[in-house]
Every structure is written in C-alpha cells, then in structure tokens.
Amino acid sequence: MKIGIIGAGRMAQAVGLLATRAGHDVMLSNSRGPETIPHVGQQIGCEVGTVNDVAAFGDMIVAAIHLQMSAAIPAAPLTGKIVLNPQNYFPHFGPVQELDSGALTTAEVLARLLPGAKVVKALNSILVEDVVSDARPTGAKDRRALPIAGDDADAKAAVATVLDQIGYDSVNAGGLADGWRFERRRPVYCIPLDRVRLEERLAATTRDSFVPDGNWRFDRGIRA
C-alpha cells in the first residue's frame, strides 16, 4: 500500500519507519518543502514530497500535523481516500470552540474539513516515543492494542490491518462521534494496554471519566 504522511515530525517519522519496515511505500511531506527534509527520507527509506504530492501519492493518508493546521490539508485529492487522524487537541495552539464545548470530537473536526475522505481516528493515544519501541509481532504476549474510531467499516478494517502490520492490535471504539473515549485526559489515553484491557476500559469510560493530564506517567498498564 502507498501511505502518504502529511507532516515530517516525530510522529510522522515513527509511523513512516514502521510502515516502510512492513513493506509499504511511504512518502512524507512538510510545510516548508521536500528540499528541507531529504535526510529524513534517507533515514526512513521513504520518499519526500509536497503536501499535494503526498495527497496524490497515498492510498491511505496520515494527518500527522497539529489539529489547528488541518485547514491546510487539500480536501479534493483526498476524496474517497482513508485519512488517519492521530491528532489531539492542545488548546495552546489555538482554541476550537466545538472541542472546548464537547460538541465535536477531534476526528469530527477533521472530517468536516475533508468531507469526501474516510476519516479514521487512530494512533493518537500513544506517546510518540513509544510508537517504534512498543511495536510487536502478531501474537506477541505483550502486544499493545490501540483504539480506532470511524464511520466507514471498510476504512476501519483497512486501518486495523495496517496497525497489525506495523506491530499493534486494535480495538473498534465506534464511530467518529465516539472518538472522545480515547482523547486526551481519558482513562485509556497513552496507557499501554492489551486488547482485553483496552476493551474493558473503553467500555467503562463515560463522559465524566477524566484523569489528570500526564496520567500515563503513573498508570503502567501491561508494563506493570
């Protein structure tokens, strides 16, 4: 599969590295142009290009940029394509009223900007420094599971397959409107959990279920 990644920061590089190791063709981009990141492509073993290049290249797109920068993502080329939403809401990058009020989830915000795309929320509830180190082969006893959410069943299945290929089990958390269950300050956010424990915690998470920011420092999950 061709995986295009909009962004070239730490999350983009980590996902790109795992995807290339799994045999996918990968292209990274950034806002300053591909001439500023040739070394990144060389380190990962992938192509680099402009945002428009990535949008045209990828069968699956990863929006690995700050949520508040998402308006810069070209919508038309992504019509019919799967777009992963690993984004979290950090108000200090700019307030978003619908997120502050709880009217929308982060994935729904992205989906409104990309109305023709099949948005799937994934890879937001893992610390960037854990993405490569926590990847495990299929069937490993200490394999970590990650939640996903989306409104298109086939798109979610495709994302689950890619997650499996790069080293992770997945748990279907529902539609885009259910993405709040694993956003920031929720009990499963950035906690290493296997599939069974993740399913249990997601099922127990209510609208009132909040934990302190940085709770992952104390909740060790399957590492305990």
N, C-alpha and C positions, 0 to 999 in steps of 0.2 A: 504494500500500500504506500501511496505517497502522502506523507504527513507534512503539512506546512505549519510553521510556528511563527506567529506574529509576536515578535519580541526576541531579544537575544540576551536577556539577563540570566540570573542563576537558575530560575525555574525552567526557562526555555532551554538552557544548555543541559540541565539534568534530564529532562524529558527527551530531548533530542539525542542525547548519548544512549539512553536505554532503547530508544526506538531504532537507532542505527544498529545497535548490538543485536536487536531482534530481527534484523533483516529488512527493515523498512527504508524507503528512500525519504530523506528529510531535507527540508530547506528552512533556514532561519532568516529572519529579517529584523531590522530595527528602523527607527525613525530617521536616522542620520545617513543611511545608505549603505549598501553592501561593501563599499570600499573601506569602511571603518571597522569591519569585523572579519576580514579574511582569515585571521589567526583562529577565530572561534570555529569557523567551518573546518579548518585543518585539524584542530584538536579533537573535534567530534567525529569528523569524517563525513560531513554533510555539505550540501550546497548552501550558499547565501544569496540573497536577492532583496529586492524592494518588497514593500508590503503588497503591492499589486502583483508582483511576481509570485509571492507565496500564495496569494488568494487564487491565482490561476493554476498553480502547481498542485496544490494539495487536494487529495480526495477527502481528507479529514484535516481540519484546521484547529490549532490550539491558540486561544487568545491569551497569550502569556504577557499581558501588559496590565497596568493599573486599570481598574474598572472605569475610573473617571476619564481615561484616554480612549475609551471604546468607540467614541463617535468618529475617530479617525479610521476605523476599520471599514473598508469598502464593502457595502452591502450587496450590490448587484452580482459580483462574481461569486458570492457565496450562496446564491440561491440553489437550494437542493442539496447543499453540502452539510456534512456534520461539523459542528463547531463546538469544541470543548471549552467550557467555562471554568477555569481553575481560579477565577478571581474572587477575592474577598473585599469587603467594604471597609476601608480605612478613612474615616471622615476627615482626617487632617490633609488628605489630598483633595478635598473639596466635598461639601455636604451634598447628599442626594436625598431630597425630601421624602420620596417614596420608600427609601430604605430606612430612614430615621423613624418614619411612622409605622413601618412594618406592612405597608400596603403591597409592596412587591418584594420578591427575593432578588438576589444579585443576578441569578440566571434569567429571571424575567426581564430585568433591566436590559441585559444584553440581547435577549430575544426581541425586544421591541426595536432595538437599533438594527437588527438583522432579521427582518420579518420573513424572508424566504429561506432562512437557514434552519437546520435541525439542531437546535442548541441542546447540549447535554452538560449538566454540571458534574464536574469530575476533577480530581487532583487538587482541590482547594483545601482539603482537610488533612494535609500532611506538610510538615515543615520541609522547606526546600533542601535543607542539609540532610534530610532523611531519605529523599527520593531515590538516590542511587544506592545508598548503603542498606536500605531496608528491602530492596528487591530480592525475591527468592524464586527458585524454580517451582513450577506447578507441583503441588502435592507436598511441599516442604512443611514440616510440623509447625514451624514458627512463621509461616507465611502471613503477611498482613493483608487485611481487606480494606478497601476504600469504598465509601458510599458514592452512588451516582444517582442523578435525577434527570428526567426528561419526559417530554410529551410524546415522543415518537419511539415506539417499541423497537423497531428495527435499528434505529440510531443507537439506542441504549445497548442493544445486543452487540453492535459493532464496536462500541466503546469498551464494553466488558471484554470482548475478545482481545483488543489491543492491550488493555490493562493486564490481562492474563499473560500475554506475550512479553510484556516488559517486566513482569515479576509480581503481580498483585492479583488477589481475589477481589471481587466486587460484590456489593450489596445494593439491590434496587431500592431506593428510598422513596420512589413515587414520581410524580410529575414535577415540572419546574416550580409550581407553587409550593411544593413540599421541600424545596431546597433549603429552607430555613433550618431544618432539623440538623444540618451539619455545617452551618455557617459559624462565624466567629462567636466565641463565648457559649457555644452549645457543648453538651457533655461529651460528644464524640470528636470534637474538633482537635485535630492534630494529636490524637491519642492512638498509639499503636494497638490495634485490636484485631483478633482473627474474625472470621466470618460470623461465627455463632455469637460472640460477644458484641460485635458491631450490630448485628440484627437485634439483639436484646436491648442494647442502649438506645438505638433509634426508635424502637417500639415504645420505650419508656419516656422518650423526650416529648414534652408538651411545650406549648407556647410560653409557659412560665419557667421552663427549665433553662437556667443560665448558670454559668460557672465563672469564676474570676478570670480576667484576661491573663494569659500565661499559665493557665491551669496544667498545661502539658508538662510543665517542669516537675509537677508533683504526682500526676497520675501516670504511672508507667505502663499500664495496660498489660500486654502479653510479655513485656520485658520484666515485669515484677518477679 
